[in-house]
Amino acid sequence: MESNKILSVESRAPALEVRDWVRGEPLASFQPGKLYILEFCGTTCDGCDRAMLNLIELQESYKDSGVEVVAVAAREMAASADEARSKLEAWLTKFPELNFPVAFDDTGAMDTLWMMPSFSIVIPRVFVIDRDGSIAFIGHPDKLHDVLPQVLDGTWRTSAQAEAAERERIAKDEPEARKDALLKPIRGKRRAAEEIGDWKTALAAVEEGIALDPDNDNLRAYQVHLLLDRMCDMETGLAVLWQFVREAIDRGDKYWLVTAMMQIFRQSLPSAERFAMGEILSEHILALDLAQCNLPASRVFPMVARYYYEIGNKDRAVELIELALKSLDGPDPDMHELKKDLPYLLQTLANYKGETVCSGDVCVVPRTNISSGATPKAEQENPAERGALE
C-alpha cells in the first residue's frame, strides 16, 4: 500500500460506490454543509447489532444538526450476491426503528476506497465526514458520543486529542492491515482447496499463514480443525492441539486460552485427551479477571462448565452457568448483544440440573437425549474456525 493512498483524518472523503441501496433514500454523494457518519457493518460481526442501535439513537438525537448516518454492508460472505443481499435484508428487520439509509456492496469498491486505505480490517467501523468533505474521525462507533459534539462545534480536528487518537489508531491498525494483506492470497488458496476437498493443500495454506502470523490463534484452531475433522489424522492432530494448549498457557493470553478451550470438545477427540486438556485450560481461564480482560462471562463460563459436567462435577457446572446468567443482569451497554445468550444458558442449566428452570416469563425443560447439556453457543458458531483466514 503506497503512502499516497493512505486514508486518514484530514483526507478528502472518497466516493460512495455501492451495488445497491436496500433501505432509505439513496445517497449519491456527500453534500457540502452536512456532516455524515458512514458505518461499515455486517450481519455476523460482533458488536454490529449494538452499533446499529446506537446509530439509530444518534441519528434521532442529531437530526436537527445537519448530521446524516449511512451504513454499508460490504463484507457479506455468501455463495451469491442475491444470497448476501437476502441475509442483509433479514438482518435489517431486527431494527424496526431504522432511520438512515443502508447500502449493499459486493463489488469490493467500498473496501478498496475506504477500508483498505485506512488500514481498517474489522467492522463495525465508522468514518465521520465533516461539512467540508474532509474526514474528521475514523474508529469504532462507541467513540462517537464523545467525538461528535466536538466535530460539530469545530474543535475536534485541530485538537491534540484528535491528533493523538489518529496516531494511536494508525499505530495499532497498520501492522494488522499489512499482515492481513499478506494473508489474502493464502485465504484464496485455502478456499479453493476446500471447495474440491483437497485438505492437504488447504492445510498447507493454513500452515503458510501461521508462518506469516504466528500470533494468530484462529489460524492455529483451523489447523486443528483440518487435521482432526477433515483429514482424520489423530496422531498429528493431537500433537498440534497439545502444542496449541501449552502455548496458550505459556502466553497467558485470554484469546489463546479461550480458543484452545473451544477445540477440546470436538467429537473426534478421545475423552482422556479432552479431560487432560480441559483440566489445565479451565484452571487458567477461571484465573483470568474477566472484567479487566473484557471477556463476557456468558460466553466463557459455559465452555468451562461443559468440561466440569463431562468429568462428573455437576455442581460446579451448574454454579458456572448460574454465574453466567447472573452476569446478564448488569447495566453494561453490551447487555443487549449478550442477552442473546439467555436461551442457551437457560437450556444448559435445565439440562445440567435435570429440572425446569425459569427466568422471568421464560421457562425451559431439560433435554434428556444429550449427554452434556445444551451445546455452548461458542461451539455452535465455532468462531475460532469462522475467523481463521476469513
C-alpha positions as CSV (number, residue, x, y, z in Angstrom):
1,M,0.0,0.0,0.0
2,E,1.6,3.2,-1.1
3,S,1.7,6.2,1.2
4,N,-0.1,8.4,-1.2
5,K,-3.1,6.1,-1.0
6,I,-3.4,6.2,2.8
7,L,-6.8,7.4,4.1
8,S,-6.7,9.2,7.4
9,V,-8.1,12.2,9.3
10,E,-8.0,15.3,7.1
11,S,-8.1,13.2,3.9
12,R,-10.8,14.1,1.4
13,A,-13.6,11.6,1.6
14,P,-13.6,9.1,-1.2
15,A,-16.7,8.4,-3.4
16,L,-19.7,6.3,-2.4
17,E,-19.7,3.4,-4.9
18,V,-22.2,0.7,-3.8
19,R,-24.1,-2.0,-5.6
20,D,-27.5,-1.0,-4.3
21,W,-29.5,0.7,-1.6
22,V,-31.6,-1.7,0.4
23,R,-33.1,0.8,2.9
24,G,-33.8,4.5,2.8
25,E,-33.2,7.2,0.2
26,P,-30.0,6.5,-2.0
27,L,-27.1,8.9,-1.3
28,A,-25.2,9.7,-4.4
29,S,-22.5,11.9,-2.8
30,F,-21.6,13.8,0.3
31,Q,-23.2,17.3,0.2
32,P,-21.2,20.3,1.4
33,G,-22.5,21.8,4.7
34,K,-23.7,18.4,6.1
35,L,-21.9,16.1,8.5
36,Y,-22.0,12.4,7.6
37,I,-21.4,9.3,9.6
38,L,-20.5,6.3,7.4
39,E,-20.6,3.0,9.1
40,F,-19.3,-0.3,7.7
41,C,-21.4,-3.1,9.2
42,G,-22.3,-6.7,8.6
43,T,-24.8,-9.4,9.5
44,T,-22.4,-11.6,11.6
45,C,-19.9,-9.2,13.1
46,D,-19.6,-9.0,16.9
47,G,-20.9,-5.6,18.0
48,C,-22.7,-4.7,14.8
49,D,-26.2,-5.1,16.3
50,R,-25.3,-2.8,19.2
51,A,-23.6,-0.3,16.8
52,M,-26.8,-0.1,14.6
53,L,-29.0,0.5,17.7
54,N,-26.6,3.2,18.9
55,L,-26.5,4.9,15.5
56,I,-30.3,4.9,15.3
57,E,-30.4,6.8,18.6
58,L,-27.6,9.1,17.5
59,Q,-29.4,9.9,14.2
60,E,-32.5,10.8,16.2
61,S,-30.6,13.0,18.6
62,Y,-28.7,14.9,15.9
63,K,-31.2,15.0,13.1
64,D,-31.6,18.8,13.5
65,S,-27.9,19.4,13.5
66,G,-27.2,18.5,9.9
67,V,-26.0,15.0,10.7
68,E,-26.8,12.1,8.4
69,V,-25.9,8.5,9.2
70,V,-25.4,6.0,6.4
71,A,-24.4,2.3,6.6
72,V,-22.8,0.0,4.1
73,A,-22.6,-3.8,4.3
74,A,-19.5,-4.6,2.1
75,R,-18.2,-7.8,3.6
76,E,-21.1,-10.3,3.5
77,M,-19.9,-13.9,2.9
78,A,-22.4,-15.8,0.8
79,A,-22.5,-18.1,-2.3
80,S,-24.1,-15.3,-4.4
81,A,-24.9,-11.6,-4.4
82,D,-28.6,-12.5,-4.1
83,E,-28.0,-14.7,-1.0
84,A,-25.8,-12.0,0.6
85,R,-28.5,-9.4,0.0
86,S,-31.2,-11.6,1.4
87,K,-29.1,-12.1,4.6
88,L,-28.7,-8.4,4.9
89,E,-32.5,-7.8,4.3
90,A,-33.3,-10.4,7.0
91,W,-30.8,-8.8,9.5
92,L,-32.2,-5.3,9.0
93,T,-35.7,-6.5,10.1
94,K,-34.2,-6.6,13.6
95,F,-34.2,-2.8,13.6
96,P,-37.8,-1.6,13.1
97,E,-36.8,2.0,14.1
98,L,-34.1,2.2,11.4
99,N,-33.9,5.9,10.4
100,F,-31.0,6.1,8.0
101,P,-30.1,4.5,4.6
102,V,-28.3,1.2,4.2
103,A,-26.4,0.1,1.1
104,F,-25.1,-3.2,-0.1
105,D,-21.8,-3.6,-1.9
106,D,-20.3,-6.9,-3.2
107,T,-18.1,-5.3,-5.8
108,G,-15.2,-4.6,-3.5
109,A,-15.3,-0.9,-4.4
110,M,-16.1,0.3,-0.8
111,D,-13.4,-1.9,0.7
112,T,-10.9,-0.6,-1.9
113,L,-11.9,3.1,-1.4
114,W,-12.4,3.2,2.3
115,M,-11.4,0.2,4.4
116,M,-8.1,-0.8,2.9
117,P,-6.5,2.7,2.6
118,S,-7.4,3.4,6.2
119,F,-5.9,0.2,7.5
120,S,-9.4,-0.9,8.6
121,I,-9.8,-4.7,8.7
122,V,-12.6,-5.1,11.3
123,I,-16.2,-4.0,11.5
124,P,-18.1,-2.1,12.8
125,R,-16.0,0.9,11.6
126,V,-17.2,4.5,11.2
127,F,-15.9,7.4,9.2
128,V,-17.1,10.9,10.1
129,I,-17.1,13.2,7.1
130,D,-17.1,16.8,8.1
131,R,-19.0,19.6,6.4
132,D,-16.1,20.5,4.1
133,G,-15.9,16.9,2.8
134,S,-12.8,16.0,4.8
135,I,-12.6,13.0,7.1
136,A,-12.7,14.1,10.8
137,F,-12.7,10.7,12.5
138,I,-12.0,7.0,11.8
139,G,-12.7,4.4,14.5
140,H,-15.2,2.4,16.5
141,P,-18.8,3.6,16.7
142,D,-18.6,3.6,20.5
143,K,-16.4,6.7,20.5
144,L,-18.8,8.8,18.5
145,H,-20.7,10.1,21.6
146,D,-17.5,11.8,22.8
147,V,-16.1,12.9,19.5
148,L,-19.2,14.0,17.6
149,P,-20.1,17.1,19.7
150,Q,-16.5,18.4,19.2
151,V,-16.7,17.8,15.5
152,L,-19.9,19.7,15.3
153,D,-18.6,22.7,17.2
154,G,-15.4,22.7,15.1
155,T,-12.9,22.0,17.9
156,W,-12.1,18.3,17.2
157,R,-9.9,18.3,14.1
158,T,-7.5,20.9,15.4
159,S,-7.2,19.4,18.9
160,A,-4.3,17.5,20.4
161,Q,-6.8,14.8,21.4
162,A,-7.8,14.2,17.7
163,E,-4.1,14.0,16.6
164,A,-3.3,11.6,19.4
165,A,-6.3,9.4,18.7
166,E,-5.5,9.2,15.0
167,R,-1.8,8.5,15.7
168,E,-2.8,5.7,18.1
169,R,-5.3,4.2,15.6
170,I,-2.8,4.0,12.8
171,A,0.0,2.6,15.0
172,K,-2.5,-0.2,16.1
173,D,-4.2,-0.8,12.7
174,E,-1.4,-0.5,10.2
175,P,0.6,-3.6,11.2
176,E,-2.6,-5.8,11.3
177,A,-3.7,-4.4,7.9
178,R,-0.4,-5.2,6.3
179,K,-0.4,-8.7,7.8
180,D,-3.9,-9.2,6.5
181,A,-2.9,-8.2,3.0
182,L,-0.1,-10.8,3.1
183,L,-2.7,-13.4,4.2
184,K,-5.2,-12.6,1.4
185,P,-3.7,-14.8,-1.3
186,I,-3.3,-17.6,1.2
187,R,-7.0,-17.3,2.0
188,G,-7.8,-17.7,-1.6
189,K,-5.6,-20.8,-1.9
190,R,-7.2,-22.4,1.2
191,R,-10.8,-21.7,0.0
192,A,-10.1,-23.1,-3.5
193,A,-8.6,-26.2,-2.0
194,E,-11.6,-26.7,0.4
195,E,-14.1,-26.4,-2.4
196,I,-12.7,-29.5,-4.1
197,G,-12.0,-31.3,-0.8
198,D,-8.2,-31.1,-1.2
199,W,-7.5,-30.9,2.6
200,K,-3.8,-31.4,2.2
201,T,-3.4,-28.3,0.1
202,A,-5.8,-26.4,2.5
203,L,-3.6,-27.4,5.4
204,A,-0.5,-26.3,3.6
205,A,-2.2,-22.9,3.1
206,V,-3.1,-22.6,6.8
207,E,0.4,-23.5,7.8
208,E,1.8,-20.9,5.4
209,G,-0.5,-18.4,7.2
210,I,0.8,-19.5,10.6
211,A,4.4,-18.9,9.5
212,L,3.4,-15.4,8.4
213,D,1.3,-14.7,11.5
214,P,2.4,-17.0,14.4
215,D,0.4,-14.9,17.0
216,N,-3.0,-15.7,15.3
217,D,-4.9,-18.2,17.5
218,N,-7.6,-18.6,14.9
219,L,-5.2,-20.0,12.4
220,R,-4.0,-22.5,14.9
221,A,-7.5,-23.5,15.6
222,Y,-8.2,-24.0,11.9
223,Q,-5.1,-26.2,11.7
224,V,-6.5,-28.4,14.4
225,H,-9.9,-28.5,12.6
226,L,-8.4,-29.6,9.3
227,L,-6.2,-32.3,10.9
228,L,-8.8,-33.8,13.2
229,D,-12.1,-33.2,11.4
230,R,-11.2,-33.2,7.8
231,M,-8.1,-35.3,7.4
232,C,-8.8,-37.6,10.5
233,D,-5.1,-37.6,11.3
234,M,-5.5,-38.2,15.0
235,E,-1.8,-38.6,15.8
236,T,-0.7,-35.3,14.1
237,G,-3.9,-33.5,15.2
238,L,-3.4,-34.4,18.9
239,A,0.2,-33.3,18.8
240,V,-0.7,-30.0,17.2
241,L,-3.6,-29.4,19.7
242,W,-1.4,-30.2,22.7
243,Q,1.2,-27.7,21.3
244,F,-1.6,-25.1,21.0
245,V,-2.8,-25.7,24.6
246,R,0.7,-25.5,26.0
247,E,1.4,-22.3,24.1
248,A,-1.9,-20.7,25.2
249,I,-0.9,-21.4,28.8
250,D,2.6,-20.1,28.4
251,R,1.3,-16.9,26.8
252,G,-1.4,-16.5,29.3
253,D,-3.3,-14.7,26.5
254,K,-7.1,-14.6,27.0
255,Y,-7.9,-15.3,23.3
256,W,-5.5,-18.1,23.0
257,L,-6.8,-19.8,26.2
258,V,-10.5,-19.5,25.2
259,T,-9.8,-20.5,21.6
260,A,-7.9,-23.5,22.7
261,M,-10.7,-24.5,25.1
262,M,-13.1,-24.4,22.2
263,Q,-11.1,-27.1,20.4
264,I,-11.3,-29.8,23.1
265,F,-15.0,-30.5,22.6
266,R,-14.6,-31.9,19.1
267,Q,-16.3,-35.3,18.8
268,S,-13.2,-36.8,17.3
269,L,-11.2,-36.1,20.4
270,P,-10.7,-39.0,22.8
271,S,-12.2,-38.3,26.3
272,A,-8.9,-38.8,28.1
273,E,-7.3,-36.1,26.0
274,R,-10.3,-33.8,26.4
275,F,-10.3,-34.1,30.1
276,A,-6.5,-33.7,30.4
277,M,-6.6,-30.5,28.3
278,G,-9.7,-29.3,29.9
279,E,-8.3,-29.5,33.4
280,I,-5.3,-27.2,32.8
281,L,-7.2,-24.8,30.5
282,S,-10.1,-24.4,32.9
283,E,-7.7,-23.6,35.7
284,H,-6.1,-20.8,33.7
285,I,-9.3,-19.4,32.2
286,L,-11.0,-19.2,35.6
287,A,-7.9,-17.4,37.0
288,L,-8.5,-14.6,34.4
289,D,-10.1,-11.3,35.6
290,L,-12.9,-11.4,33.0
291,A,-13.9,-7.8,33.6
292,Q,-10.4,-6.5,33.1
293,C,-9.9,-8.8,30.1
294,N,-13.2,-7.6,28.6
295,L,-14.4,-11.2,28.3
296,P,-18.2,-11.8,28.9
297,A,-18.9,-14.5,31.5
298,S,-21.9,-15.5,29.5
299,R,-19.6,-16.7,26.7
300,V,-16.7,-18.0,28.7
301,F,-18.2,-19.9,31.6
302,P,-20.4,-22.3,29.5
303,M,-17.3,-23.8,27.9
304,V,-15.7,-24.4,31.3
305,A,-19.0,-25.6,32.7
306,R,-19.2,-28.2,30.0
307,Y,-15.8,-29.6,31.0
308,Y,-16.9,-29.9,34.6
309,Y,-20.1,-31.6,33.6
310,E,-18.4,-34.1,31.4
311,I,-16.0,-35.1,34.2
312,G,-18.9,-35.6,36.6
313,N,-18.7,-32.4,38.7
314,K,-22.3,-31.4,38.0
315,D,-22.4,-29.0,41.0
316,R,-19.5,-26.9,39.6
317,A,-21.0,-26.9,36.1
318,V,-24.3,-25.6,37.5
319,E,-22.6,-23.0,39.5
320,L,-20.7,-21.6,36.5
321,I,-23.9,-21.5,34.4
322,E,-25.7,-19.6,37.1
323,L,-22.8,-17.2,37.3
324,A,-23.0,-16.7,33.6
325,L,-26.8,-16.0,33.9
326,K,-26.2,-13.6,36.7
327,S,-23.7,-11.6,34.6
328,L,-26.5,-10.7,32.2
329,D,-28.3,-8.6,34.8
330,G,-25.7,-5.8,34.7
331,P,-26.2,-2.3,33.3
332,D,-23.3,-2.7,30.8
333,P,-24.3,-1.3,27.3
334,D,-23.2,-4.6,25.8
335,M,-26.0,-6.4,27.6
336,H,-28.3,-6.1,24.6
337,E,-26.0,-8.2,22.5
338,L,-25.1,-10.6,25.3
339,K,-28.7,-11.2,26.3
340,K,-29.0,-13.3,23.1
341,D,-27.1,-15.9,25.2
342,L,-30.1,-16.2,27.6
343,P,-32.0,-19.0,25.8
344,Y,-29.0,-21.4,25.5
345,L,-27.8,-20.6,29.1
346,L,-31.2,-21.5,30.4
347,Q,-31.4,-24.7,28.3
348,T,-27.9,-25.7,29.5
349,L,-28.8,-25.0,33.1
350,A,-32.0,-27.1,32.8
351,N,-30.1,-29.9,31.2
352,Y,-27.4,-29.9,33.9
353,K,-29.9,-29.7,36.8
354,G,-32.4,-32.1,35.2
355,E,-35.3,-29.9,36.0
356,T,-37.3,-26.9,34.6
357,V,-35.6,-23.5,35.1
358,C,-37.1,-20.1,34.6
359,S,-36.0,-16.5,34.1
360,G,-38.9,-14.1,34.2
361,D,-41.6,-15.4,32.0
362,V,-39.3,-17.8,30.1
363,C,-39.1,-21.4,31.3
364,V,-37.3,-24.3,29.7
365,V,-37.5,-28.0,30.4
366,P,-34.4,-30.3,30.4
367,R,-33.5,-32.3,27.3
368,T,-32.9,-35.9,28.1
369,N,-31.3,-37.1,24.8
370,I,-27.9,-35.4,25.2
371,S,-25.1,-36.2,27.5
372,S,-23.5,-32.9,28.3
373,G,-26.3,-30.3,28.3
374,A,-27.0,-27.7,25.7
375,T,-24.2,-27.1,23.3
376,P,-22.5,-23.8,24.2
377,K,-23.1,-21.1,21.7
378,A,-19.3,-20.6,21.3
379,E,-19.1,-24.1,20.0
380,Q,-22.2,-24.0,17.8
381,E,-20.9,-20.9,16.0
382,N,-17.3,-22.0,16.2
383,P,-15.9,-18.5,15.9
384,A,-12.4,-19.8,16.1
385,E,-12.8,-21.6,12.8
386,R,-15.1,-19.0,11.3
387,G,-12.4,-16.3,11.9
388,A,-9.4,-18.3,10.6
389,L,-8.2,-17.0,7.3
390,E,-11.5,-15.2,6.7
